[in-house]
Amino acid sequence: NSQVDCSIHYLPTSSPEITIYGFVADVIEALQSSMGFTYTIDVAHPTTSYHEMAASVAGDSAKYQMAV
């Protein structure tokens, strides 16, 4: 008899008025649990283009390791 955890887990971001929850939060928590890393969630400005987002995780001067 297995149980499913249906509680909502909120993850804080660098913007105090914004929290992350749902599938993305579950993925981040699962990765943290299995890989043991720490993280900070920065929320992109709504006008950030796809190109800017991709550039922020690409190359030797990447500002971030992951974008979702």
C-alpha positions as a Markdown table, in Angstrom:
| # | Residue | x | y | z |
|---|---|---|---|---|
| 1 | Asn | 0.0 | 0.0 | 0.0 |
| 2 | Ser | 1.9 | 3.1 | -1.2 |
| 3 | Gln | 1.0 | 6.6 | -0.3 |
| 4 | Val | 1.2 | 9.6 | -2.5 |
| 5 | Asp | 2.3 | 13.0 | -1.1 |
| 6 | Cys | -0.3 | 15.5 | -2.4 |
| 7 | Ser | 0.9 | 18.5 | -0.4 |
| 8 | Ile | 2.0 | 21.6 | -2.2 |
| 9 | His | 5.6 | 22.5 | -1.8 |
| 10 | Tyr | 6.4 | 26.2 | -2.4 |
| 11 | Leu | 10.0 | 27.1 | -3.3 |
| 12 | Pro | 11.1 | 30.7 | -2.7 |
| 13 | Thr | 12.6 | 32.9 | -5.4 |
| 14 | Ser | 14.8 | 35.9 | -5.5 |
| 15 | Ser | 11.6 | 37.9 | -5.8 |
| 16 | Pro | 9.8 | 37.8 | -2.5 |
| 17 | Glu | 6.4 | 38.1 | -4.1 |
| 18 | Ile | 6.9 | 35.1 | -6.3 |
| 19 | Thr | 7.0 | 31.4 | -5.3 |
| 20 | Ile | 7.4 | 28.3 | -7.5 |
| 21 | Tyr | 5.2 | 25.3 | -7.0 |
| 22 | Gly | 3.8 | 22.3 | -9.0 |
| 23 | Phe | 5.8 | 20.2 | -11.5 |
| 24 | Val | 8.8 | 22.5 | -11.7 |
| 25 | Ala | 9.2 | 22.7 | -8.0 |
| 26 | Asp | 8.9 | 18.9 | -7.8 |
| 27 | Val | 11.6 | 18.4 | -10.4 |
| 28 | Ile | 13.9 | 20.9 | -8.7 |
| 29 | Glu | 13.4 | 19.2 | -5.3 |
| 30 | Ala | 13.9 | 15.7 | -6.8 |
| 31 | Leu | 17.2 | 16.8 | -8.5 |
| 32 | Gln | 18.4 | 18.4 | -5.3 |
| 33 | Ser | 17.6 | 15.3 | -3.3 |
| 34 | Ser | 19.3 | 12.9 | -5.7 |
| 35 | Met | 22.3 | 15.2 | -6.6 |
| 36 | Gly | 22.8 | 17.1 | -3.4 |
| 37 | Phe | 23.2 | 20.6 | -4.8 |
| 38 | Thr | 21.9 | 24.0 | -3.5 |
| 39 | Tyr | 20.0 | 26.4 | -5.7 |
| 40 | Thr | 18.7 | 29.9 | -6.0 |
| 41 | Ile | 15.6 | 30.6 | -8.2 |
| 42 | Asp | 15.8 | 33.9 | -10.1 |
| 43 | Val | 12.7 | 34.9 | -12.0 |
| 44 | Ala | 13.3 | 36.3 | -15.5 |
| 45 | His | 11.6 | 39.6 | -16.4 |
| 46 | Pro | 8.5 | 39.0 | -18.5 |
| 47 | Thr | 10.1 | 40.7 | -21.5 |
| 48 | Thr | 13.1 | 38.3 | -21.5 |
| 49 | Ser | 13.3 | 36.7 | -25.0 |
| 50 | Tyr | 14.0 | 33.0 | -25.6 |
| 51 | His | 17.4 | 34.0 | -27.1 |
| 52 | Glu | 18.3 | 35.8 | -23.9 |
| 53 | Met | 17.2 | 32.9 | -21.8 |
| 54 | Ala | 19.2 | 30.4 | -23.9 |
| 55 | Ala | 22.3 | 32.6 | -23.8 |
| 56 | Ser | 22.1 | 32.8 | -20.0 |
| 57 | Val | 22.8 | 29.1 | -19.7 |
| 58 | Ala | 25.2 | 28.6 | -22.7 |
| 59 | Gly | 28.9 | 29.0 | -23.2 |
| 60 | Asp | 31.8 | 29.6 | -21.0 |
| 61 | Ser | 30.3 | 32.8 | -19.5 |
| 62 | Ala | 27.0 | 31.2 | -18.6 |
| 63 | Lys | 25.2 | 33.1 | -15.8 |
| 64 | Tyr | 22.9 | 30.2 | -14.9 |
| 65 | Gln | 23.1 | 26.4 | -15.0 |
| 66 | Met | 19.5 | 25.8 | -15.9 |
| 67 | Ala | 16.5 | 27.6 | -17.3 |
| 68 | Val | 12.9 | 26.4 | -17.1 |
